[in-house]
Amino acid sequence: MTPAEKVTTYLDNLGIKYKIVEHPAAYTTEQADEYIKGMEGVRTKSMFLTNKKKRNFYLVIMDDDKRLDMSEFGEIVDNKRIKMASEESLKEKMDLSAGMVSIFGLLNNTEKDIEVFIHKKISSEEWMTFHPNDNTKTLFIKTEDMYKFIKSVGFEYQIIDL
Protein backbone atom coordinates (compact mmCIF):
# COMPACT_ATOMS: atom_id res chain seq x y z
CA MET A 1 0.00 0.00 0.00
CA THR A 2 1.40 3.42 -0.94
CA PRO A 3 1.61 6.20 1.69
CA ALA A 4 -1.33 8.02 0.03
CA GLU A 5 -3.39 4.82 -0.05
CA LYS A 6 -2.70 4.34 3.67
CA VAL A 7 -4.08 7.85 4.29
CA THR A 8 -7.17 7.47 2.09
CA THR A 9 -7.95 4.00 3.49
CA TYR A 10 -7.74 5.41 7.02
CA LEU A 11 -10.03 8.32 6.10
CA ASP A 12 -12.45 5.95 4.34
CA ASN A 13 -12.60 3.76 7.45
CA LEU A 14 -13.47 6.85 9.53
CA GLY A 15 -16.19 7.82 7.05
CA ILE A 16 -14.36 11.06 6.20
CA LYS A 17 -15.00 12.44 2.73
CA TYR A 18 -12.19 14.14 0.83
CA LYS A 19 -11.17 15.22 -2.64
CA ILE A 20 -7.78 14.52 -4.24
CA VAL A 21 -6.03 16.38 -7.03
CA GLU A 22 -3.10 14.59 -8.66
CA HIS A 23 -0.22 16.67 -10.02
CA PRO A 24 3.54 16.63 -10.61
CA ALA A 25 5.70 16.48 -7.47
CA ALA A 26 5.49 19.73 -5.49
CA TYR A 27 8.14 20.44 -2.86
CA THR A 28 6.81 23.80 -1.71
CA THR A 29 3.36 25.17 -0.97
CA GLU A 30 3.81 27.63 -3.84
CA GLN A 31 4.36 24.78 -6.30
CA ALA A 32 1.37 22.81 -4.99
CA ASP A 33 -0.84 25.91 -5.15
CA GLU A 34 -0.25 26.15 -8.88
CA TYR A 35 -2.08 22.86 -9.40
CA ILE A 36 -5.15 23.69 -7.30
CA LYS A 37 -5.87 27.26 -8.35
CA GLY A 38 -9.50 28.25 -8.12
CA MET A 39 -10.45 25.40 -5.78
CA GLU A 40 -11.95 26.13 -2.36
CA GLY A 41 -9.75 25.44 0.65
CA VAL A 42 -7.06 26.95 2.83
CA ARG A 43 -3.63 26.32 1.39
CA THR A 44 -1.84 25.03 4.45
CA LYS A 45 1.79 25.00 5.39
CA SER A 46 2.77 22.15 7.70
CA MET A 47 6.01 22.67 9.59
CA PHE A 48 7.79 19.98 11.61
CA LEU A 49 9.83 21.65 14.33
CA THR A 50 11.99 20.64 17.26
CA ASN A 51 13.96 22.17 20.09
CA LYS A 52 17.76 22.36 20.17
CA LYS A 53 18.12 19.06 22.06
CA LYS A 54 15.64 17.25 19.77
CA ARG A 55 13.54 16.15 22.73
CA ASN A 56 10.35 18.00 21.82
CA PHE A 57 8.65 17.85 18.43
CA TYR A 58 5.95 20.12 17.07
CA LEU A 59 3.72 20.06 14.02
CA VAL A 60 2.44 23.53 13.14
CA ILE A 61 -0.38 23.93 10.62
CA MET A 62 -0.86 27.43 9.24
CA ASP A 63 -1.90 29.37 6.16
CA ASP A 64 0.83 29.02 3.55
CA ASP A 65 0.95 32.81 3.16
CA LYS A 66 1.96 33.24 6.81
CA ARG A 67 5.57 33.26 7.94
CA LEU A 68 6.26 31.58 11.29
CA ASP A 69 8.13 33.65 13.84
CA MET A 70 10.21 30.97 15.59
CA SER A 71 10.82 33.17 18.63
CA GLU A 72 7.11 33.81 19.08
CA PHE A 73 6.34 30.12 18.69
CA GLY A 74 9.12 29.33 21.17
CA GLU A 75 7.38 31.54 23.72
CA ILE A 76 4.08 29.72 23.14
CA VAL A 77 5.67 26.31 23.81
CA ASP A 78 8.02 27.67 26.49
CA ASN A 79 11.10 26.57 24.61
CA LYS A 80 13.50 29.23 23.39
CA ARG A 81 15.49 27.29 20.80
CA ILE A 82 13.00 26.17 18.16
CA LYS A 83 14.16 25.17 14.70
CA MET A 84 13.09 23.10 11.71
CA ALA A 85 13.54 19.41 12.48
CA SER A 86 16.16 17.58 10.44
CA GLU A 87 15.27 15.23 7.58
CA GLU A 88 16.46 12.39 9.82
CA SER A 89 14.03 13.38 12.59
CA LEU A 90 11.22 13.79 10.06
CA LYS A 91 11.87 10.30 8.71
CA GLU A 92 12.17 8.80 12.21
CA LYS A 93 9.11 10.48 13.72
CA MET A 94 6.67 10.67 10.78
CA ASP A 95 8.24 8.41 8.13
CA LEU A 96 8.17 11.33 5.69
CA SER A 97 10.62 13.16 3.47
CA ALA A 98 10.99 16.92 3.16
CA GLY A 99 8.23 18.43 1.03
CA MET A 100 5.62 15.94 2.27
CA VAL A 101 4.94 17.13 5.83
CA SER A 102 1.27 17.19 6.83
CA ILE A 103 -1.09 16.07 9.56
CA PHE A 104 -1.25 12.68 7.87
CA GLY A 105 2.31 11.93 8.98
CA LEU A 106 0.81 11.53 12.46
CA LEU A 107 -0.41 8.10 11.27
CA ASN A 108 3.24 7.01 11.41
CA ASN A 109 4.13 8.45 14.83
CA THR A 110 3.73 5.45 17.11
CA GLU A 111 5.39 7.22 20.05
CA LYS A 112 2.66 9.92 20.07
CA ASP A 113 5.37 12.44 20.92
CA ILE A 114 4.49 15.27 18.52
CA GLU A 115 2.54 18.29 19.74
CA VAL A 116 0.08 19.63 17.16
CA PHE A 117 -0.67 23.34 16.78
CA ILE A 118 -3.14 24.96 14.40
CA HIS A 119 -3.08 28.66 13.60
CA LYS A 120 -6.24 30.34 14.87
CA LYS A 121 -6.67 32.30 11.61
CA ILE A 122 -7.46 29.11 9.65
CA SER A 123 -8.99 27.02 12.44
CA SER A 124 -12.59 27.64 11.42
CA GLU A 125 -12.26 27.66 7.62
CA GLU A 126 -14.45 25.08 5.87
CA TRP A 127 -11.77 23.20 3.89
CA MET A 128 -8.03 22.56 4.35
CA THR A 129 -5.49 21.17 1.90
CA PHE A 130 -2.62 18.78 2.64
CA HIS A 131 -0.35 16.33 0.86
CA PRO A 132 -1.55 12.81 1.77
CA ASN A 133 2.05 11.75 2.59
CA ASP A 134 2.76 12.03 -1.15
CA ASN A 135 3.68 15.32 -2.79
CA THR A 136 2.14 14.33 -6.14
CA LYS A 137 -1.32 14.77 -4.67
CA THR A 138 -3.23 17.42 -2.77
CA LEU A 139 -6.03 16.25 -0.51
CA PHE A 140 -8.93 18.53 0.41
CA ILE A 141 -10.56 17.74 3.76
CA LYS A 142 -13.20 19.56 5.78
CA THR A 143 -11.66 21.25 8.79
CA GLU A 144 -14.04 19.49 11.20
CA ASP A 145 -12.86 16.18 9.70
CA MET A 146 -9.22 17.22 10.10
CA TYR A 147 -9.89 17.62 13.84
CA LYS A 148 -11.64 14.22 13.88
CA PHE A 149 -8.62 12.65 12.14
CA ILE A 150 -6.13 14.16 14.61
CA LYS A 151 -8.12 12.84 17.58
CA SER A 152 -8.61 9.42 15.97
CA VAL A 153 -4.86 8.82 15.69
CA GLY A 154 -4.39 9.65 19.37
CA PHE A 155 -3.27 13.28 19.33
CA GLU A 156 -4.55 16.45 20.93
CA TYR A 157 -4.18 19.80 19.23
CA GLN A 158 -4.01 23.41 20.30
CA ILE A 159 -5.36 26.42 18.45
CA ILE A 160 -2.82 29.22 18.73
CA ASP A 161 -2.62 32.83 17.61
CA LEU A 162 0.61 33.52 15.73
HUFEN-V665948 format. One record per residue. N is the residue number from 1. PSI is psi in degrees with one decimal (NA if undefined). Layout:
n/psi
N/PSI
N/PSI
//
This chain:
n/psi
1/132.2
2/162.6
3/-40.6
4/-38.3
5/-35.6
6/-42.6
7/-51.3
8/-34.9
9/-42.6
10/-46.7
11/-41.7
12/-43.5
13/-27.8
14/-8.0
15/22.7
16/127.4
17/149.0
18/167.3
19/145.3
20/135.7
21/124.2
22/144.5
23/171.0
24/159.2
25/132.8
26/123.2
27/-9.0
28/162.2
29/-33.6
30/-42.7
31/-46.7
32/-38.4
33/-30.8
34/-29.4
35/-8.3
36/22.3
37/139.3
38/-4.5
39/145.4
40/133.9
41/141.8
42/130.4
43/108.5
44/155.0
45/126.7
46/121.0
47/129.3
48/114.4
49/163.1
50/171.7
51/175.1
52/-38.1
53/1.7
54/40.7
55/-23.6
56/138.1
57/142.2
58/139.5
59/117.7
60/124.6
61/124.2
62/168.7
63/136.1
64/-11.1
65/-15.0
66/142.5
67/131.9
68/126.1
69/106.1
70/-36.4
71/-44.2
72/-43.6
73/-39.5
74/-38.1
75/-39.9
76/-41.9
77/5.8
78/50.0
79/110.8
80/-28.6
81/76.7
82/138.4
83/168.8
84/137.3
85/151.6
86/163.1
87/-34.4
88/-43.6
89/-40.1
90/-43.8
91/-44.3
92/-43.0
93/-33.6
94/-0.9
95/44.1
96/160.9
97/162.5
98/143.1
99/0.0
100/10.5
101/131.7
102/177.4
103/-23.8
104/-15.6
105/-19.6
106/-24.4
107/-29.4
108/0.2
109/85.7
110/-24.5
111/-16.1
112/43.9
113/27.8
114/129.5
115/134.9
116/130.3
117/136.7
118/129.8
119/129.8
120/-36.6
121/-33.9
122/-2.7
123/-18.7
124/12.0
125/158.2
126/-42.6
127/147.1
128/158.0
129/141.0
130/156.6
131/137.6
132/57.3
133/26.7
134/117.6
135/15.9
136/12.7
137/148.7
138/128.3
139/131.0
140/128.4
141/142.0
142/142.8
143/-41.5
144/-32.8
145/-30.4
146/-45.0
147/-41.5
148/-43.2
149/-50.3
150/-47.5
151/-39.7
152/-26.8
153/8.2
154/22.9
155/152.3
156/167.5
157/157.7
158/138.5
159/124.9
160/153.7
161/117.1
162/NA
//
